[in-house]
Amino acid sequence: MALIWRVLVAIIAVNLVTLTVFVGLATLQYNAILSGLIRDRLVVLIEKIRDPFEAVADIGVPLSTVRNANAILERARLSDDSILGIYVIDSQNNVVQVAADRTLPLDTLLAGRPDDGSVAWQVETRGSFVIGTIIRSSFGANAGSIVVEYSKREAKVQVLAMATLLVLLAGGVLAVSVVIGWLILRRVLAEHVRVFEGFLESFDAFEMGFWRGLGKRTAPENNVKALGLDTTEFRELLETSEDRYRQKRATMRGQEPAGNSP
């Protein structure tokens, strides 16, 4: 039986490591997918905001002159509670329009803007996503940027919920695998365990026979003066020691002792 337990512990350890790696990688993958979806959604929102600013950029008018710019930005910000702020930055890197409860540093707003003039970019701060796009005129000139700050709170809640679900599923898989593994091992290794237990019993009998010669006798031998004690008492002590030895061996093998006599 102890052999089955050792094999089962090894199976549990392997399954636990495998499931832990799976949960970790799946959570990271889900977080990456969720970040990509948030980015795509905000890029669509920015494209809607960008139209009036591109219109004035086409005629060479500063972005700060767009009519109702604050209302446009505020309406877009209120469309999602997770949007913390929307910023319009001109080609000179000056914030000309803003709709936000708090203002991010300009370095943070432009930290991810690529030098190659790519249309969109994204960076992450400790508590938010920062997504921006370039405003271009009809001539292809860079007229400025629109940047949106989006809170990570909702995304973190979703990632945590997914991680919790994966942990529960992994725990269920581990429990089922342990039960199935136990049943299979009991059936497959039953004959091997029986042979192994028989081998241990034979080994114990050999040890006792080698230790006591012919084994336990029905009649006590004559007293041996050299021992300084009664031979009967000595044999009783010897048998007690053997019983304790067998009990210890049986405990180590994971089974109850067969009896108090060899």
N, C-alpha and C positions, 0 to 999 in steps of 0.2 A: 504493500500500500504506500509505503514511503516513496517508492520509485515513481508511482503515479503522481504523487504530490510534487515531486521535483520536476517532472516533465511538465506538469500543469503550470507551475510557477514560471518556468521558462517560456511557455506559450503566452502567459499573461504579460510577462515583461516585453516580449516582442510585439504583441498587439498594442500594448500601452504606448510604446515608443512610436510605432507606425501611426496610430490614431492621433497622437500629439502632433506629429509632423504634419499630418493631413489637416488637422484643425487649424494649425498656424498658417500653412500655405493657403488654405481656402479663405481664411479671414483676410489675409493680405490681398488675395486676388479680388475678393468682394470689395474691399476698400478702394482698390485701384479702379474697378469698374464703376463704383459709385462716384468717385472723383471725376471720372471721365463724363459720366452722365450729367453731373452738376455743371461741368465746364461747357458741355454742348448746349445745355438749357440756357445758361447765362449768355453765351455767344449769340443765341437767337434773340434774347432780350436786348442785348446791346445793338444788334443790327437794326432793331426797330427804333431805338433811341437815336441811332447815328444818322438817320435820313435827313432831319432838318439841319444838322450840323454840316453834313456833306453839301447840302444845298447852298449854304452861305460860303463854304470853302470853294465851291465852283466859281463863284463870282469874286473871290479874293477878299471877302469881308471877314473880319476877325470872328472867332467862334463866340466870343462874349456878347455879340450883338444879336444872337438868336432870340426871337421873341418867345416869351413864355417858357424859357429854358428851365427855370426853376420848377414850373408846374409839370413839365414833361418828365424831368428827373424824379420829382417827388411821386408822381403817379406810378412810375416804373418801380420805385423803391417800395411803395406800399403794396405792390402786387405779390410780394413774398416777404413774410416776416423775417426770414433769415438773411435778407439783404440788409447789410449794415450801412452801406453808403455807395453813392454813385458820383464819380468825379469826371469832369471834362478838363483836359489839359491841352494847352495850345502847343504849337510847334516850338515855342521857346521854353517849354517845360514849366509853364505857369498854370496853376489851377485857376480856371476862369469861371467855372460853375461847379457847385457841389450840393448834394442832397444827402446829408448824413448827420447822425446824432453826435458823432465824434469824427475828428479829422486825422487821417493817417499821414505820416511823414511822406514827403515827395519821393524820397529814396525808396521807401517800401512800395509805393504805387508803381514806380518805374523799374523796380529791381529785376523783373523778368522780361522786360521789353528787349527783343532781340535786335542786334545791330544790323541784321540783313534786311530789315524792313518787313518781316513777316506780319501777316494781318493780325494774328491773335497770339496771346501768351498767357501763362498761368504760373503763379508761385503760391506757396503756402506759408502762412505765419503760424504761430502757436495756436491761435484760436480761429483762424479764418482762411478762406481761399481768396486770392486776389487775381481776377481775370480781367484782361484788357484787350482792346482791339485798336487798330490804327484808323484814323479818319483821313481819307485820301480825297483829293479833288479830282475832277474829271480829267485833269492832265497827269494824274499819277503822283502829284506832289504830296508829301506828308504834311497835313494841316494840323495834326494833333492826335489825341488819344482819348478814349473813353474807358474808364476803369471801374470795375464793380468789386466791392468787398462783400463776401458771402460768409456767414457764420458756419463754423464746423459743428456746432452743437447738435443739430438734427442728424448730421451725417455720423457723428460719433455714437449717437443713440442707436441708429440703424446698424452700425457695425457691431456694437456691443450686443444687440439683440441677435444678430446673425451668429456671432461667436458663441453666445449662450446656447442657441439652438444646435449648433454643431457639436458643442460639448455634450449636450444631452443625448444627441444621436450617437455620438462616439461611445458614451457610457452604456447605452443600450446595446450597441454592437459588441462591446467588450463583454457585457454580462452574458449575452446569448452565446458568444464564442466560448466563454468559459464553461457554460453548461454543456454545450455540444462537445467541446473538447474533453470534458470529464467523462461523458457517456461513451465517447469513442475510445478513450484510453482504457476505461474499465473493461470494455469488450475486447479490444485488441490485445491489451497487455495482461489479461486475466491469466492465461496459461503461463506466460513468462513470469509473472509474479508468483504463481504457485510453485513453479520450478525453483525460483530464487529463494522463496521461503523454505522450501525443502532442503535446498543447499545449505542455508544458514542453520537449520535444525541439525543437519548432519554434521556440520562444522562444530556446533556446540557439543554434540555427543562425542565427537572425536576429541575435543578439548578436554571434556570431563574424563573420558576414558584414558587419555594420556596423563592427565593430572592424578587420577585415583587408581590407575592400574586397571584392575578388573571391574571397577565401578563400585556401586554401593552394595555392601554385603548384608545378608540377613542377620548374621550374628556378629557381635563385636569381637575384635581380636583381643588377645591377651594384653594386659597392661605392659607398656614399654617404659621401663624405669628411666631410660635416658631422657625421655620427654619431660619428666617431672610432673606429669598429670595423668589422670585416668584416660585410657584410650577411648572409652565410650564418650566422655565429655569432649575429647578432641574431635571425634567424628561428628558429633552434633554441631560443633562450631564450624567444621568444614562444610557440612551440609547447609548450614545457615548462610555461609559465605557464597556457596554455589547458588542458592536460591536468589540471593540479592544480585548476583552476577547475571543470572538468567533474566530477572526482572528488568535490570538495566539494559540488557541487550534487546529485550522485547520492546522496551520503551523507545529505544533508538530506532528500531525497525518500524515503529508506528503502530504496534498491535499489543493487545493484552497478553500477559504471560500465560503459557499453556497450563502451568501447574507448579507445584512446589517440589516435584520429584523429577529426576531425569528420565 
